[in-house]
Amino acid sequence: MATARTEITEIVTGLGMLGFASLEHAITVRSALVRNVETVHFERLEDAFAQGTHRREFVVAWANGEAFARSNDGLRGRPPWQVEWKGPHKPPGYEQIPADLRVDHVYLLSCKYGSTILHNVSPAHLFDRRLADRRGERVDWFATVAPEAYQDLYSACRAEMGRDELPADVGDLRTDHRRVFKSLPRTWSAGTAEPYHELVRSVSVVSAQRWNASLTPAVREEFLWRILRLQPSPYFVLGATDEHDPLRYRVLTPWDFRARFAFRAFDAWPHVVGQPIVRWRAVVLDRVLGTERTIDGHVEIRWSHGRFSGVPEAKVHLDSHPHTVAGYEPLS
């Protein structure tokens, strides 16, 4: 089930397009023009609105829907025939466009509130396969790129907990073994801090090396399109920053991108801090303005379900403000 915050931001964004005089009225009417939103969803919206919870999300989402309805890039003041909410569905395959709403069977909209994440994928899919070849196998990235540091950290944790029944080799851990690591304190102890720092350093450095090695000059521009989620068809993003400032932009196609921008560079480098991180930067030339534009981001590599639990995942973040990113055009 979608969280209350997700339901509010996505459904209310759609309601804002319908031309109602107020958000309260729109929730009360429960318009049939909004598809896949059932009575239970409207009841939760009414309760949250009455209680004043997520007030900022209500306000920004409603304003975003109204803005899209008026926008020349959007509905241009024309009331939509229908707004379809995709809801907490599981896609039948690999969806390229992260759409949450579909308007009149044509306009695809992604609702992105308080998140800078572009992708949440396996490290191998990002660093080795460049987001191109999506396979089913899951690998332990820490064991792959930093086996010695990973083993040293595991051995230090095993000794500190005094759990001799655990296997000596980290690669032999089973699911039932991994549960015991939830008892570890949130901060690393004096005996585990140094091996953890070495794991962070090794994973960051080797991940950046493998990423740069896979990004030959011939594929770097195409990879930039992938990491920014440019697709053959344009779509829209409506949302807000962590500071609740509205985000409203159109995601260009690769065709549009090349007409406006000339690719210059894409680079990645390790950033050794509290967890494995790889930073990335792209540089393009704006043909219209005649100036270079940079796009900055970073990748967090971490366990998916806590220490030694679940294979590591790679969260790709966009650090630049979306309205300044080449390929993202603010709504007009």
N, C-alpha and C positions, 0 to 999 in steps of 0.2 A: 504494500500500500504506500502511496506517495505520502510524504510528510505534510503536515498542515501548511508549512511555509511554501512548499512546492505547489500545493493545490491553490493556495492564495495567489501566488505570483503568476501562475500559468492561466488559471481560469479567469481571474480578474483582468488580466491583460486582454483576453478575448472579449470579455464583457464591455470593456472600455471602447470597443470598436462599434458597438451597436446603436449609439446615439441616445442612450437614456440620459435623463437630466441629472441623475446622481447615481453614485455607486450603490447606495442603500436601496434605491428603487430597482436597480438592475438585479440585485440579489433577490429581492422580494418577488419580482415578476417571474423569475426562473424561465427565461426565454427558451423556447424550443429551437431557436436559431443556433444555440450552442449545443452541439452534438456530443454525446458520450459523457455528459455531465448529469449524473443521476441525483435523485432527491437527497440521498445521504450526503453528497458533496455540497449541495446548496445549504443543507442544514448545518454542516460544519462551517461553511463560510459565514452564515448568519450568526452562529454562536461566537466565532472569532471576532467578527465585526462588532457585535454587541459588547463583548468583553474588552474590546480595545487592544487585544493582542495583535502583534504584527502590524501595528497601525501604519508604520512607514512603508511596509511592503504593499499594503492596500493602496495607499496614496500613489506611490510610484508606478505600480502596475496599472492602475486605472488611467493615470496620465499617459503612460506609454501606449495603451490601447487607443486613447483619444488621438494622440499624436500620429499614430499609424493611419488612423481613419482619415485624418486631414492631409496627410503627406502627399506630395506629388509623386513620390516614389512608391507610395502605398495605394490606399483606396481613393484618394483625391476627393474626399467628401461624399463618396457614394456608400450608402449602407450595404454591408455584406449580405449575401443570401444565406450564408451559413458559416459558422466557425466550428471547426472540428478539433476537439481536444484529444490528444493521443493517450494521455493518462499514463498510469504505471504499467505499461505493456512491456512484454518481452519481444523484441523484434525477431522476425523469422530468420533473418540473416544479418550480414554486416551492413548496417546503415551508414551511409557516407554523410548524409545531412542530418545534423542533430536537431530535427524539428520537433517541437512540442505542440504547435498549432498549425492547422491548415485552413486557409480562408478561401472560400469559393473554389475549392479544388485546385487552386493555382498558387497562392502565396504561401510559402513555407516560412514559419517563424520559430526561432529558437529563443527560449526565455532563459536569460542568464543573469541571475541576481546574486550578487555578492561572491562570485567565483571568478578566478583568473585561469582556471584549468581549461586547456585546449584538448588534452587527451589523457586518459588513464589506461595505460597499456602495459604489456610485458616489456621489460628492458630490451630483450632480444628483438622484439618487433620494432622498437624504435631505433636502437643503436646499430643493429646488424642488418635489419631488413628495411630500414628507412620508411616504415609505415606502409610499405608497398605489398608485401607478401604476408597475409595474415594466416598463420597456421595454428593448429590446435594444441601442439605440444607446449608444455609449461616447464621451464627450467629454473633451477635455483641460481639466480644471477650472481649472488655473492659467492657461491661455490664455484661458479664458472670463471669469474674474472679475478677473484682474490682468494683462492682456496687456502693458502697458508694462513693469511690473516683471519679468515673466517673460522678455521679450525682452532687457532690460538684463542680467539674470543670465546668460542664454545667451551674449550677446555678450562679457561679461567672461570667461566660461569658455573660449569659443572663442579669444579673444585670448591668454589665459594658456597654453593648450596649443599655440598656434601652428599650429592645424589649419585652414589657409586653404581646404582642400578641402571643409570642411563648409559647408553653405548658410548664407547670412547671416541668413535668417529662421528662427526656431525652428520655425515651422509647417511648414517644408519638410523637417524631419528625417525620414529613413527608418529602418527597423529596423537596417540595416547601419551607418548613421551613429551610432546611439545606443550601439553597443557601445564606442565609443572613450571614452565618459564613465566607464567603469568604472576607467579609469586615474587618475581624479581622486583626490587624497588624501581621507581620511575627514573631515578638518576643512577648513572653508573658509579659503582663503588671505586675505592682507591685501587683495588685489585683488578678491576675490569675496564677502567677508563682508558688506560694506555692501549690495550689490545683493541678496544672499540675505535679509538682514534686512528689506529693503523688500518683497521678495516675501512673506515670512512675515506682515508687518504687513498688506499689502494683501489677501492671501487670507483671513486671519483676520477682518478687518473686514468685507469684502464678503460673505463666507460667512454671517456672523452676521446681516448686514442682510437678505440674501435669505431666510434661514431665518425670521426674525421676520416678514418681509413675507408669506411664504406661510402662516404660522400665524395665520390670522384667529381671532377669539374663538370662532367657531362650531365650529372643528375642533381646538382645542388639547387638549381632553380625549380625543378619539378618537386623536389623535396620541400622547398619553402612553401609551395602551393599546398602540399599535403599537411604540413604542420599548422598552417593557418586555416586549414579546412576549406580551401577554395574548391568548388565543385563545378561540373559542366553547366549546372543551372544556378542562377543567383538565388539567394535566400536572405532573410532578414534576422537580425538579432535585436531583441528588445530586453532590457534588463536594467541593472543598476550596479554601481561600484560598491565597495565595502562602506563607503561614506554615504551611500544612498543617492548619489548623483545619477541621473538617468543615463542609460546607454541606448542609443538608437542608431543602427547602421545597417547598410546593405553589404553583403559579402559578394565580392565580384567573382566572375569566372576567370579561369586562366587566360582566356581570350581577352577579356577586359583588362586583366592585369598587364599583359604584354603590350596592349595598345597604349597604356598610360605610363608604365614603368619599365626600366631596363635593369635587369638583375646585375648586381656587382659582386656580392660576396655572401657566404654563410660560413661562420666559424663557431667552434665549440671549444671550451676549455674547462678544466676542473676547478671547483671552488670548495676547498676543504674547510668545512665548518662543523656544525653539530651533527650533520647527517650527510650521506653521500649526495653531492649536488654537482651537476654539470650546467654551466651557463652557456647560452647561445646568443648569437647576434647575426642579423641579416642586414645587408646594405643594398639599397636600390636607388636608381636615379629616377627622379620624377621628371618625365619628359616635358610636362606642361610648365612647371615652375623652374626647371633647370637646376634643381638642387638635389642633394643626396638626402635620403631618409633612412634612419636606422630603426630596426625592430629588435627589441631585447626580450629575453625570456630565460627561464631556467628549468631544469628537470630535477625533481626530488626522487631519489631511489630509496625505497624503504620496504620493510616487511608489510605484507597486506593485512596480517591479523596479529600483530604484536611480535615480540622478539622470538626468533626461530620458529615462528608460526606462519604458515602460508608462504608461497614463493614471493619474492620481492616484486613490486610494481613500480612503474615509472609514471610520475605525474608531471605532465608538461604544462608549465605555467607561462602566461604572457605577462611580462612586466611592463611593457609600454601601454599607455592608455589606448584602448581600441580605436578611439576617434582619430588617432595620429598614425595608425598602422596602414601601410600601403596595402591595398586590397580590401580595406574596410572603408566604405564611403558613408559618412554621417547622413542620416535621413534628411531629405530636403522637402 
